[in-house]
Amino acid sequence: MHTAVQLSPLRRRAVLVALAGAPLAASYRAAQAQVGDINDAINKAGRQRMLSQRMAKAWLAVGLEIEPARAQRILGDSMALFDRQFVELKAYAPTSDIRATYVSLEAVWSEFKAALVGAAPGKPLAPQLISLDARVLQLAHQGTVQLEKHSARPVGRLVNVAGRQRMLSQRMAKFYLAQSWKIDLPDAGKELDKAREEFIAGLKTLRDAPEATPAIHQQLELAQQQWVFFQNALERGIEVGKSSQRAAQVFASSENILQLMDQITGLYARLSAA
């Protein structure tokens, strides 16, 4: 049975300090220390959307005791990366409207972060945490769209679409884990199906884009293959006696497809900057 264990103020501070200094995931270590240009900004802003869902997914995985050490590491890495990119994006904001979005996001992110580390993951806390991740996602998406419009370049849209695939992969896994834990979320199944349909449509958009290079098509083919594994895991559903095994497969597959979609987004970002 999973219960919410309150952390002492000293322990909570230690967790926050540890997370702030947590090493980044290997695929992000080469990321620039600051926003390089508008395309890099769209990429990083879009990655914030993904991180909102990935943090919630990892929190649920810890609560479900699915690869808890790895899930805790992913949570810490994601929080550290969100913090760093938030500072970069707020400093870069090229218009007052975009800056206002990040000012609004700052307060919501602070609340979400406190919920992530304020207590050990527990089933009664999950609905509120998922409500907070939705607010972070909404503002992160708003900032991404504003930056895309500011770029006024056609390929900026493809950077956005590719980046959104990252978020959708994590969103599907999050709702699957919530269902596996039997969290009271009436729309979880509907939201999972919606994210799946949008992911399939996004892959088609990226494949059909005339701007896609052979290198991008090669990575998209790998993503398509990984999507088959991920979709199979999702479609197996929550089987009696196999719930934990299925959830672990979804958790692992979502990380694999995330890495590929992040690489593809980076390829589009560099293409549009050329």
C-alpha positions as CSV (number, residue, x, y, z in Angstrom):
1,M,0.0,0.0,0.0
2,H,1.3,3.4,-0.9
3,T,0.9,6.3,1.5
4,A,1.8,9.9,1.4
5,V,4.7,10.5,3.8
6,Q,5.3,14.1,4.6
7,L,8.9,15.2,4.5
8,S,10.4,17.4,7.2
9,P,11.5,20.9,6.2
10,L,15.1,19.9,6.4
11,R,14.6,16.7,4.4
12,R,12.5,18.6,1.8
13,R,15.2,21.2,1.4
14,A,17.8,18.4,1.0
15,V,15.7,16.8,-1.8
16,L,15.3,20.2,-3.6
17,V,19.1,20.8,-3.4
18,A,19.8,17.3,-4.7
19,L,17.3,17.6,-7.5
20,A,18.7,21.0,-8.5
21,G,22.1,19.5,-8.9
22,A,21.0,16.2,-10.5
23,P,22.9,15.3,-13.7
24,L,21.0,15.7,-16.9
25,A,19.9,12.8,-19.0
26,A,22.6,11.7,-21.4
27,S,20.7,12.9,-24.5
28,Y,20.5,16.5,-23.1
29,R,24.0,16.9,-21.8
30,A,25.2,18.5,-25.1
31,A,22.4,21.1,-25.0
32,Q,23.5,24.7,-25.2
33,A,23.9,26.6,-22.0
34,Q,21.7,29.4,-23.4
35,V,19.1,29.9,-26.1
36,G,21.1,30.2,-29.4
37,D,18.4,31.5,-31.8
38,I,14.6,31.4,-32.3
39,N,14.7,27.8,-33.5
40,D,16.6,26.7,-30.4
41,A,14.0,28.6,-28.4
42,I,11.1,26.7,-30.0
43,N,12.9,23.4,-29.4
44,K,13.5,24.2,-25.7
45,A,10.1,25.7,-25.1
46,G,8.5,22.6,-26.7
47,R,10.7,20.4,-24.5
48,Q,9.2,22.1,-21.4
49,R,5.8,20.7,-22.5
50,M,7.3,17.2,-22.6
51,L,9.0,17.6,-19.2
52,S,5.7,18.6,-17.5
53,Q,4.3,15.2,-18.5
54,R,7.5,13.3,-18.0
55,M,7.8,14.5,-14.4
56,A,4.3,13.4,-13.6
57,K,5.0,10.0,-15.3
58,A,8.1,9.5,-13.3
59,W,6.3,10.5,-10.1
60,L,3.6,7.9,-10.8
61,A,6.2,5.3,-11.6
62,V,7.9,5.9,-8.2
63,G,4.5,5.5,-6.5
64,L,3.8,2.3,-8.4
65,E,7.3,1.0,-7.6
66,I,8.1,0.6,-11.3
67,E,11.8,0.9,-11.8
68,P,11.8,3.2,-8.8
69,A,15.5,4.1,-8.8
70,R,15.4,4.9,-12.6
71,A,12.1,6.8,-12.2
72,Q,13.5,8.9,-9.3
73,R,16.5,9.7,-11.4
74,I,14.3,10.7,-14.4
75,L,12.3,12.9,-12.1
76,G,15.4,14.6,-10.7
77,D,16.9,15.1,-14.2
78,S,13.7,16.5,-15.6
79,M,13.2,19.0,-12.8
80,A,16.8,20.2,-13.1
81,L,16.4,20.6,-16.9
82,F,13.0,22.3,-16.6
83,D,14.6,24.8,-14.2
84,R,17.5,25.5,-16.4
85,Q,15.6,25.9,-19.6
86,F,13.0,28.1,-17.9
87,V,15.7,30.6,-16.9
88,E,17.0,30.6,-20.5
89,L,13.6,31.0,-22.1
90,K,12.5,33.8,-19.7
91,A,15.8,35.7,-20.4
92,Y,15.5,35.2,-24.1
93,A,11.8,36.2,-24.5
94,P,11.8,38.5,-27.5
95,T,8.4,40.2,-26.8
96,S,6.6,41.4,-23.8
97,D,3.7,38.9,-24.4
98,I,6.1,36.0,-24.5
99,R,7.9,37.2,-21.3
100,A,4.5,37.5,-19.6
101,T,3.8,33.9,-20.4
102,Y,7.0,32.8,-18.7
103,V,6.3,35.1,-15.7
104,S,2.9,33.3,-15.4
105,L,4.6,29.9,-15.8
106,E,7.1,30.7,-13.0
107,A,4.4,30.7,-10.3
108,V,2.7,27.5,-11.6
109,W,6.0,25.7,-12.0
110,S,6.9,26.6,-8.4
111,E,3.6,25.1,-7.2
112,F,4.1,21.9,-9.3
113,K,7.7,21.5,-8.1
114,A,6.6,21.7,-4.5
115,A,4.0,19.0,-5.1
116,L,6.6,16.8,-6.8
117,V,9.0,16.8,-3.8
118,G,6.8,17.9,-0.9
119,A,5.7,14.3,-0.1
120,A,6.4,10.8,-1.2
121,P,4.2,9.8,-4.2
122,G,0.9,8.6,-2.9
123,K,-2.4,7.7,-4.7
124,P,-4.5,10.3,-2.8
125,L,-2.1,13.1,-4.0
126,A,-2.1,12.0,-7.7
127,P,-5.3,13.9,-9.0
128,Q,-4.0,17.2,-7.6
129,L,-0.5,16.6,-9.1
130,I,-1.9,15.8,-12.5
131,S,-4.1,18.9,-12.3
132,L,-0.9,21.0,-11.7
133,D,1.0,19.3,-14.6
134,A,-1.9,20.3,-16.9
135,R,-1.5,24.0,-15.9
136,V,2.3,23.8,-16.5
137,L,1.7,22.1,-19.9
138,Q,-0.8,24.8,-20.9
139,L,1.5,27.7,-20.3
140,A,4.6,25.8,-21.7
141,H,2.5,25.2,-24.9
142,Q,1.4,28.8,-25.0
143,G,5.0,29.9,-24.9
144,T,6.0,27.5,-27.7
145,V,3.2,28.7,-30.0
146,Q,4.1,32.3,-29.4
147,L,7.8,31.6,-30.3
148,E,6.8,29.7,-33.4
149,K,4.6,32.7,-34.5
150,H,7.4,35.1,-33.8
151,S,9.8,33.1,-35.9
152,A,7.5,33.5,-39.0
153,R,9.4,30.7,-40.7
154,P,7.6,27.6,-42.1
155,V,10.1,25.2,-40.6
156,G,9.4,26.6,-37.2
157,R,6.1,24.8,-37.3
158,L,7.9,21.5,-37.9
159,V,10.2,22.1,-35.0
160,N,7.0,22.6,-32.9
161,V,5.3,19.5,-34.3
162,A,8.3,17.3,-33.7
163,G,8.8,18.7,-30.3
164,R,5.1,18.1,-29.4
165,Q,5.6,14.4,-30.2
166,R,7.9,14.2,-27.2
167,M,5.2,15.5,-25.0
168,L,2.6,13.2,-26.4
169,S,4.8,10.1,-25.7
170,Q,5.0,11.1,-22.1
171,R,1.4,12.0,-21.8
172,M,0.2,8.6,-23.1
173,A,2.5,6.9,-20.6
174,K,1.3,9.1,-17.8
175,F,-2.3,8.4,-18.3
176,Y,-1.5,4.7,-18.7
177,L,0.2,4.6,-15.3
178,A,-2.6,6.6,-13.7
179,Q,-5.1,4.0,-15.0
180,S,-2.8,1.2,-13.8
181,W,-2.8,2.8,-10.3
182,K,-6.5,3.2,-10.5
183,I,-6.3,7.0,-10.0
184,D,-9.7,8.7,-10.1
185,L,-9.4,10.5,-13.4
186,P,-12.6,10.0,-15.4
187,D,-11.1,11.3,-18.7
188,A,-7.8,9.3,-18.5
189,G,-8.8,6.8,-21.2
190,K,-10.2,9.5,-23.5
191,E,-7.1,11.7,-23.1
192,L,-4.8,8.7,-23.7
193,D,-6.7,7.9,-27.0
194,K,-6.6,11.5,-28.0
195,A,-2.8,11.7,-27.5
196,R,-2.3,8.5,-29.5
197,E,-4.3,9.9,-32.4
198,E,-2.4,13.1,-32.3
199,F,0.9,11.3,-32.2
200,I,0.1,9.2,-35.3
201,A,-1.0,12.4,-37.1
202,G,2.2,14.1,-36.1
203,L,4.4,11.3,-37.5
204,K,2.6,11.6,-40.8
205,T,3.1,15.4,-40.9
206,L,6.8,15.0,-40.2
207,R,7.2,12.2,-42.8
208,D,5.3,14.1,-45.5
209,A,7.2,17.4,-44.9
210,P,9.2,18.4,-48.0
211,E,11.8,19.9,-45.7
212,A,12.7,16.5,-44.2
213,T,16.2,15.5,-45.1
214,P,17.4,11.9,-45.6
215,A,18.8,12.0,-42.0
216,I,15.5,13.1,-40.7
217,H,13.7,10.3,-42.6
218,Q,16.1,7.8,-41.2
219,Q,15.4,8.8,-37.7
220,L,11.6,8.9,-38.4
221,E,11.8,5.3,-39.6
222,L,13.4,4.3,-36.3
223,A,10.7,6.3,-34.4
224,Q,8.0,4.5,-36.4
225,Q,9.5,1.1,-35.4
226,Q,9.7,2.2,-31.8
227,W,6.1,3.4,-32.0
228,V,5.0,-0.1,-32.9
229,F,6.5,-1.4,-29.6
230,F,5.1,1.5,-27.6
231,Q,1.6,1.2,-29.1
232,N,1.5,-2.6,-28.5
233,A,2.3,-2.0,-24.9
234,L,-0.4,0.6,-24.6
235,E,-3.0,-1.6,-26.3
236,R,-2.4,-4.6,-24.1
237,G,-4.3,-2.7,-21.4
238,I,-4.3,-3.3,-17.7
239,E,-4.6,-7.1,-17.3
240,V,-5.3,-8.8,-14.0
241,G,-2.1,-10.1,-12.5
242,K,0.0,-8.4,-15.2
243,S,-0.6,-4.7,-14.4
244,S,2.9,-4.0,-13.1
245,Q,4.6,-5.8,-16.0
246,R,2.5,-3.9,-18.6
247,A,3.1,-0.6,-16.9
248,A,6.9,-1.3,-16.8
249,Q,6.8,-1.9,-20.5
250,V,4.9,1.3,-21.2
251,F,7.4,3.2,-19.0
252,A,10.4,1.9,-20.8
253,S,9.0,2.2,-24.3
254,S,8.0,5.8,-23.6
255,E,11.6,6.7,-22.7
256,N,12.9,5.0,-25.9
257,I,10.6,6.9,-28.2
258,L,11.2,10.1,-26.3
259,Q,15.0,9.9,-27.1
260,L,14.3,9.4,-30.8
261,M,11.7,12.3,-31.0
262,D,14.1,14.6,-29.2
263,Q,16.8,13.8,-31.8
264,I,14.4,14.5,-34.6
265,T,13.3,17.8,-33.1
266,G,17.0,18.8,-32.9
267,L,17.5,17.9,-36.5
268,Y,14.6,20.1,-37.6
269,A,15.8,22.9,-35.3
270,R,19.3,22.9,-37.0
271,L,17.7,22.6,-40.4
272,S,15.6,25.7,-39.9
273,A,18.6,27.6,-38.5
274,A,20.6,26.9,-41.6
